[in-house]
Amino acid sequence: LDRFCELLAAVVGAGEGEYTLGKTCIFLRGKAAAAFEALATGEPPSDVGKALAIKMEEWRKRELLARFMRPFLCAHIFRFRLKRKQRSAVRIQAQVRGGQGRARVQLS
């Protein structure tokens, strides 16, 4: 990730003090931020490496896929939690009903 961020900073023309690498993203300042915005919204210029263009397209596809999959993943998580609650309820019912059955047997 660091190498890609440094490549990205070099492509947008960011000098040594114009960008900072965070844990999950790159922070651009001034002209570098404007150049990146132009690069991200428009067609990449011809001097941008082919690898960068491929990587940006891959990110766009991932973003679209994430938007498409999010409702399905949320539904899956909801169903999983519901089944877990149902299993817990059945265990509690079994304990209570078993205790009630044992109490009836002792009374007889």
VEXVO-855786 format. One record per atom (N, C-alpha, C): residue number from 1; residue in one letter; atom name; x, y, z. Coordinates in nm, 3 decimals. Layout:
<recs>
  pos  code  site       xx       yy       zz
  NUM     A    CA        X        Y        Z
...
</recs>
This chain:
<recs>
  pos  code  site       xx       yy       zz
    1     L     N    0.082   -0.119    0.000
    1     L    CA    0.000    0.000    0.000
    1     L     C    0.087    0.125    0.000
    2     D     N    0.195    0.123    0.076
    2     D    CA    0.283    0.239    0.082
    2     D     C    0.343    0.270   -0.055
    3     R     N    0.383    0.166   -0.127
    3     R    CA    0.443    0.189   -0.259
    3     R     C    0.340    0.249   -0.354
    4     F     N    0.216    0.199   -0.346
    4     F    CA    0.113    0.253   -0.434
    4     F     C    0.085    0.399   -0.399
    5     C     N    0.078    0.431   -0.271
    5     C    CA    0.054    0.570   -0.230
    5     C     C    0.166    0.661   -0.276
    6     E     N    0.290    0.613   -0.266
    6     E    CA    0.402    0.693   -0.315
    6     E     C    0.396    0.710   -0.466
    7     L     N    0.354    0.605   -0.537
    7     L    CA    0.336    0.615   -0.682
    7     L     C    0.228    0.716   -0.715
    8     L     N    0.120    0.712   -0.642
    8     L    CA    0.010    0.805   -0.662
    8     L     C    0.056    0.949   -0.637
    9     A     N    0.134    0.968   -0.530
    9     A    CA    0.185    1.102   -0.500
    9     A     C    0.278    1.150   -0.611
   10     A     N    0.358    1.062   -0.666
   10     A    CA    0.447    1.100   -0.776
   10     A     C    0.369    1.136   -0.901
   11     V     N    0.260    1.062   -0.927
   11     V    CA    0.179    1.087   -1.046
   11     V     C    0.113    1.224   -1.039
   12     V     N    0.062    1.261   -0.922
   12     V    CA   -0.005    1.391   -0.910
   12     V     C    0.094    1.505   -0.887
   13     G     N    0.221    1.472   -0.879
   13     G    CA    0.323    1.575   -0.866
   13     G     C    0.339    1.629   -0.726
   14     A     N    0.313    1.547   -0.627
   14     A    CA    0.327    1.591   -0.488
   14     A     C    0.472    1.581   -0.446
   15     G     N    0.524    1.690   -0.389
   15     G    CA    0.660    1.690   -0.338
   15     G     C    0.667    1.621   -0.204
   16     E     N    0.782    1.629   -0.141
   16     E    CA    0.804    1.559   -0.013
   16     E     C    0.709    1.605    0.097
   17     G     N    0.681    1.734    0.107
   17     G    CA    0.596    1.784    0.214
   17     G     C    0.450    1.799    0.178
   18     E     N    0.412    1.759    0.057
   18     E    CA    0.274    1.780    0.012
   18     E     C    0.183    1.660    0.034
   19     Y     N    0.236    1.551    0.086
   19     Y    CA    0.150    1.437    0.116
   19     Y     C    0.198    1.369    0.243
   20     T     N    0.103    1.302    0.309
   20     T    CA    0.131    1.226    0.430
   20     T     C    0.059    1.092    0.419
   21     L     N    0.126    0.986    0.456
   21     L    CA    0.065    0.854    0.452
   21     L     C    0.007    0.822    0.588
   22     G     N   -0.121    0.786    0.590
   22     G    CA   -0.186    0.740    0.711
   22     G     C   -0.188    0.588    0.713
   23     K     N   -0.259    0.529    0.808
   23     K    CA   -0.267    0.383    0.813
   23     K     C   -0.348    0.327    0.697
   24     T     N   -0.455    0.398    0.659
   24     T    CA   -0.543    0.345    0.555
   24     T     C   -0.560    0.439    0.436
   25     C     N   -0.501    0.557    0.437
   25     C    CA   -0.521    0.649    0.326
   25     C     C   -0.402    0.744    0.312
   26     I     N   -0.404    0.821    0.207
   26     I    CA   -0.301    0.920    0.181
   26     I     C   -0.367    1.058    0.192
   27     F     N   -0.300    1.149    0.255
   27     F    CA   -0.350    1.285    0.272
   27     F     C   -0.269    1.377    0.182
   28     L     N   -0.336    1.442    0.088
   28     L    CA   -0.271    1.532   -0.008
   28     L     C   -0.303    1.676    0.027
   29     R     N   -0.206    1.765    0.002
   29     R    CA   -0.225    1.907    0.030
   29     R     C   -0.215    1.987   -0.098
   30     G     N   -0.286    2.099   -0.101
   30     G    CA   -0.272    2.198   -0.207
   30     G     C   -0.297    2.149   -0.347
   31     K     N   -0.202    2.176   -0.435
   31     K    CA   -0.215    2.141   -0.576
   31     K     C   -0.224    1.991   -0.597
   32     A     N   -0.159    1.915   -0.511
   32     A    CA   -0.162    1.770   -0.525
   32     A     C   -0.304    1.717   -0.504
   33     A     N   -0.377    1.775   -0.408
   33     A    CA   -0.515    1.732   -0.384
   33     A     C   -0.603    1.766   -0.502
   34     A     N   -0.583    1.886   -0.560
   34     A    CA   -0.662    1.925   -0.677
   34     A     C   -0.629    1.836   -0.797
   35     A     N   -0.501    1.802   -0.814
   35     A    CA   -0.460    1.715   -0.925
   35     A     C   -0.520    1.576   -0.908
   36     F     N   -0.521    1.526   -0.785
   36     F    CA   -0.581    1.395   -0.762
   36     F     C   -0.730    1.396   -0.787
   37     E     N   -0.797    1.503   -0.745
   37     E    CA   -0.941    1.514   -0.768
   37     E     C   -0.971    1.512   -0.918
   38     A     N   -0.891    1.584   -0.995
   38     A    CA   -0.909    1.585   -1.141
   38     A     C   -0.883    1.446   -1.198
   39     L     N   -0.784    1.377   -1.143
   39     L    CA   -0.751    1.242   -1.189
   39     L     C   -0.863    1.144   -1.155
   40     A     N   -0.921    1.157   -1.035
   40     A    CA   -1.024    1.064   -0.991
   40     A     C   -1.157    1.085   -1.062
   41     T     N   -1.190    1.210   -1.096
   41     T    CA   -1.321    1.237   -1.157
   41     T     C   -1.319    1.227   -1.308
   42     G     N   -1.208    1.257   -1.369
   42     G    CA   -1.204    1.258   -1.516
   42     G     C   -1.126    1.142   -1.572
   43     E     N   -1.098    1.152   -1.698
   43     E    CA   -1.020    1.051   -1.769
   43     E     C   -0.873    1.071   -1.730
   44     P     N   -0.801    0.964   -1.695
   44     P    CA   -0.663    0.981   -1.656
   44     P     C   -0.577    1.031   -1.772
   45     P     N   -0.485    1.122   -1.746
   45     P    CA   -0.399    1.173   -1.853
   45     P     C   -0.307    1.063   -1.906
   46     S     N   -0.248    1.088   -2.021
   46     S    CA   -0.168    0.986   -2.088
   46     S     C   -0.039    0.954   -2.013
   47     D     N    0.011    1.047   -1.931
   47     D    CA    0.136    1.021   -1.860
   47     D     C    0.117    0.935   -1.735
   48     V     N   -0.007    0.907   -1.700
   48     V    CA   -0.034    0.820   -1.585
   48     V     C   -0.004    0.677   -1.629
   49     G     N    0.065    0.607   -1.542
   49     G    CA    0.102    0.469   -1.575
   49     G     C   -0.019    0.380   -1.593
   50     K     N    0.000    0.279   -1.677
   50     K    CA   -0.108    0.185   -1.703
   50     K     C   -0.150    0.113   -1.575
   51     A     N   -0.055    0.086   -1.488
   51     A    CA   -0.087    0.017   -1.362
   51     A     C   -0.179    0.100   -1.276
   52     L     N   -0.158    0.230   -1.273
   52     L    CA   -0.243    0.318   -1.193
   52     L     C   -0.385    0.321   -1.248
   53     A     N   -0.398    0.328   -1.379
   53     A    CA   -0.531    0.329   -1.440
   53     A     C   -0.605    0.197   -1.411
   54     I     N   -0.533    0.086   -1.417
   54     I    CA   -0.594   -0.044   -1.389
   54     I     C   -0.638   -0.051   -1.243
   55     K     N   -0.553    0.000   -1.153
   55     K    CA   -0.585   -0.003   -1.010
   55     K     C   -0.707    0.083   -0.980
   56     M     N   -0.717    0.200   -1.042
   56     M    CA   -0.832    0.286   -1.020
   56     M     C   -0.960    0.221   -1.070
   57     E     N   -0.953    0.153   -1.183
   57     E    CA   -1.071    0.083   -1.234
   57     E     C   -1.111   -0.030   -1.140
   58     E     N   -1.011   -0.099   -1.086
   58     E    CA   -1.039   -0.206   -0.989
   58     E     C   -1.108   -0.150   -0.866
   59     W     N   -1.066   -0.036   -0.817
   59     W    CA   -1.130    0.027   -0.701
   59     W     C   -1.273    0.067   -0.731
   60     R     N   -1.297    0.119   -0.851
   60     R    CA   -1.434    0.156   -0.889
   60     R     C   -1.524    0.032   -0.890
   61     K     N   -1.472   -0.078   -0.943
   61     K    CA   -1.550   -0.202   -0.946
   61     K     C   -1.579   -0.253   -0.806
   62     R     N   -1.480   -0.244   -0.718
   62     R    CA   -1.501   -0.287   -0.579
   62     R     C   -1.606   -0.202   -0.511
   63     E     N   -1.602   -0.072   -0.536
   63     E    CA   -1.700    0.017   -0.475
   63     E     C   -1.841   -0.016   -0.523
   64     L     N   -1.856   -0.040   -0.653
   64     L    CA   -1.988   -0.077   -0.706
   64     L     C   -2.034   -0.211   -0.648
   65     L     N   -1.943   -0.306   -0.638
   65     L    CA   -1.977   -0.436   -0.582
   65     L     C   -2.017   -0.423   -0.436
   66     A     N   -1.945   -0.339   -0.361
   66     A    CA   -1.979   -0.319   -0.220
   66     A     C   -2.118   -0.258   -0.205
   67     R     N   -2.150   -0.163   -0.290
   67     R    CA   -2.284   -0.102   -0.285
   67     R     C   -2.392   -0.204   -0.317
   68     F     N   -2.363   -0.294   -0.411
   68     F    CA   -2.459   -0.396   -0.450
   68     F     C   -2.475   -0.502   -0.342
   69     M     N   -2.364   -0.543   -0.279
   69     M    CA   -2.366   -0.654   -0.185
   69     M     C   -2.410   -0.615   -0.043
   70     R     N   -2.400   -0.488   -0.009
   70     R    CA   -2.429   -0.445    0.129
   70     R     C   -2.565   -0.490    0.179
   71     P     N   -2.676   -0.474    0.104
   71     P    CA   -2.806   -0.521    0.156
   71     P     C   -2.810   -0.672    0.180
   72     F     N   -2.746   -0.749    0.094
   72     F    CA   -2.744   -0.894    0.111
   72     F     C   -2.664   -0.934    0.235
   73     L     N   -2.552   -0.866    0.256
   73     L    CA   -2.471   -0.897    0.373
   73     L     C   -2.544   -0.859    0.502
   74     C     N   -2.612   -0.745    0.501
   74     C    CA   -2.688   -0.704    0.619
   74     C     C   -2.800   -0.804    0.647
   75     A     N   -2.868   -0.851    0.544
   75     A    CA   -2.975   -0.950    0.562
   75     A     C   -2.917   -1.081    0.616
   76     H     N   -2.801   -1.121    0.565
   76     H    CA   -2.737   -1.244    0.613
   76     H     C   -2.702   -1.232    0.761
   77     I     N   -2.647   -1.120    0.802
   77     I    CA   -2.613   -1.098    0.942
   77     I     C   -2.738   -1.099    1.028
   78     F     N   -2.845   -1.036    0.980
   78     F    CA   -2.971   -1.034    1.055
   78     F     C   -3.024   -1.175    1.074
   79     R     N   -3.024   -1.256    0.966
   79     R    CA   -3.072   -1.394    0.976
   79     R     C   -2.987   -1.476    1.072
   80     F     N   -2.856   -1.458    1.067
   80     F    CA   -2.765   -1.530    1.156
   80     F     C   -2.796   -1.496    1.302
   81     R     N   -2.813   -1.368    1.332
   81     R    CA   -2.842   -1.327    1.469
   81     R     C   -2.979   -1.378    1.514
   82     L     N   -3.077   -1.377    1.423
   82     L    CA   -3.210   -1.428    1.457
   82     L     C   -3.204   -1.577    1.489
   83     K     N   -3.133   -1.656    1.408
   83     K    CA   -3.121   -1.800    1.433
   83     K     C   -3.051   -1.826    1.566
   84     R     N   -2.950   -1.746    1.597
   84     R    CA   -2.879   -1.762    1.724
   84     R     C   -2.973   -1.735    1.842
   85     K     N   -3.056   -1.631    1.829
   85     K    CA   -3.152   -1.601    1.936
   85     K     C   -3.255   -1.712    1.948
   86     Q     N   -3.300   -1.766    1.835
   86     Q    CA   -3.398   -1.875    1.839
   86     Q     C   -3.340   -1.999    1.905
   87     R     N   -3.214   -2.032    1.873
   87     R    CA   -3.151   -2.148    1.937
   87     R     C   -3.138   -2.127    2.089
   88     S     N   -3.104   -2.006    2.128
   88     S    CA   -3.094   -1.976    2.271
   88     S     C   -3.230   -1.989    2.339
   89     A     N   -3.334   -1.941    2.272
   89     A    CA   -3.469   -1.951    2.330
   89     A     C   -3.510   -2.097    2.345
   90     V     N   -3.477   -2.181    2.248
   90     V    CA   -3.511   -2.323    2.257
   90     V     C   -3.438   -2.388    2.373
   91     R     N   -3.311   -2.353    2.393
   91     R    CA   -3.236   -2.408    2.507
   91     R     C   -3.299   -2.368    2.641
   92     I     N   -3.338   -2.242    2.651
   92     I    CA   -3.402   -2.196    2.775
   92     I     C   -3.534   -2.267    2.796
   93     Q     N   -3.614   -2.282    2.689
   93     Q    CA   -3.741   -2.353    2.700
   93     Q     C   -3.719   -2.498    2.742
   94     A     N   -3.616   -2.562    2.690
   94     A    CA   -3.588   -2.701    2.725
   94     A     C   -3.552   -2.712    2.872
   95     Q     N   -3.472   -2.618    2.921
   95     Q    CA   -3.437   -2.620    3.063
   95     Q     C   -3.560   -2.602    3.151
   96     V     N   -3.644   -2.505    3.116
   96     V    CA   -3.764   -2.477    3.197
   96     V     C   -3.861   -2.594    3.190
   97     R     N   -3.889   -2.644    3.072
   97     R    CA   -3.985   -2.753    3.059
   97     R     C   -3.932   -2.882    3.120
   98     G     N   -3.803   -2.903    3.109
   98     G    CA   -3.744   -3.022    3.174
   98     G     C   -3.758   -3.014    3.324
   99     G     N   -3.735   -2.897    3.379
   99     G    CA   -3.750   -2.877    3.523
   99     G     C   -3.895   -2.897    3.566
  100     Q     N   -3.988   -2.850    3.485
  100     Q    CA   -4.131   -2.866    3.517
  100     Q     C   -4.169   -3.014    3.513
  101     G     N   -4.116   -3.085    3.417
  101     G    CA   -4.144   -3.230    3.407
  101     G     C   -4.088   -3.306    3.525
  102     R     N   -3.967   -3.272    3.568
  102     R    CA   -3.906   -3.338    3.684
  102     R     C   -3.985   -3.306    3.810
  103     A     N   -4.036   -3.184    3.820
  103     A    CA   -4.115   -3.146    3.938
  103     A     C   -4.245   -3.225    3.944
  104     R     N   -4.308   -3.250    3.828
  104     R    CA   -4.432   -3.328    3.825
  104     R     C   -4.407   -3.472    3.867
  105     V     N   -4.295   -3.526    3.823
  105     V    CA   -4.263   -3.664    3.855
  105     V     C   -4.239   -3.680    4.005
  106     Q     N   -4.174   -3.583    4.068
  106     Q    CA   -4.146   -3.591    4.211
  106     Q     C   -4.274   -3.578    4.294
  107     L     N   -4.371   -3.499    4.245
  107     L    CA   -4.496   -3.483    4.316
  107     L     C   -4.580   -3.608    4.315
  108     S     N   -4.571   -3.687    4.209
  108     S    CA   -4.656   -3.806    4.196
  108     S     C   -4.618   -3.917    4.287
</recs>
